[in-house]
Amino acid sequence: MMKFLFVTDLDNTLVGDDEALEKLNQLLSQHRQEHGTKIVYATGRSLALYRELLTEKQLLEPDALIAAVGTEIYYKYSADSQDEPDPIWSAQLSVGWNRDVVVATGANFADIVPQPASEQRPFKVSYFVTERAAEEVIPRLESLLKERGVDAQSIYSGNKDLDILPRNSNKGLAVQFLREQWGIEATRTVVCGDSGNDIALFSIGEPRGIIVGNAQPELRRWLKANPADYRYLAKAACAGGILEGLYHFGFLL
């Protein structure tokens, strides 16, 4: 067995089946101790909401935490950490980004509602918007931001969450950054997710991808349009689906 890079979303992917999560934690902890496997959480949550989750669920301490939909990277993050995000990653994201302009532009759209203050981050502006309104609003918002010189992208997931990020940032690009830092190939990387903001995990490079059985329709539609033998749609939900996928790809025996 060789080390690999294990990357997973949290809500409704790693978290959601406590029994399966306990088994997965045991196997991953053992694999990390014996083979040097790296464990990374890639979440849409801010640090504040991640800390809340740590009080509710038994999670292994990750080697890195990718937070705020890929816009912040922390190393060896635990509930007691006071770490600042990786400054090199933050510096890359600052190019072409103007948060104030994004906020001012978003204020022009009555159909989008700002998310709580905890979810508004230096490189992420987040809103709630219904699926019906999103079809019209998102293209208009993207066009207006482009006109105003902001190099941004929009990520919509769960039929409600809209995140505006720098163009050169998302979960997948953050994983690519870590792979380069640690010298781990895409073929020795496994990524797991359930929703639209996880699409970037599967679409950058060719990592082994596990889509859990309870995946959102937007991710299922994307998978159907982008089939590949290095992507696996599990039957089981949450951590049970991750276990299924890890066995499928041979990362666990």
KANOR-V9150 format. One line per field, one symbol per residue. phi: phi as a letter, one per 20 degrees, with the letter a starting at -180 (. if undefined). burial: 1 if it has 24 or more other C-alpha atoms within 12 Angstrom, else 0. Layout:
phi->???
burial->???
//
This chain:
phi->.dfbddcbfdfmcfdqcfffffffgffffffffecngedcdccfffggffffffedcedffffbdedllnecccdlecfefdfefgfffffffffmdcffffffffffdfeddgfggfeedgdbdccdbffffggefffffffffffeneeccdcdbmlbedddcggebafffffggfgffemdfffdccccacbffegfgeddmcffdddffegfgfffffffecfafeccefefelgfffggfffgenfcd
burial->0011111111111111100110011011101100001111111111100110000001111111111111111111110000001100110011011110111011001011110000111111111110000100110011011000011111111101111111111111111111100001011111111111111111111111111111110111011000000111110111111111110010110
//
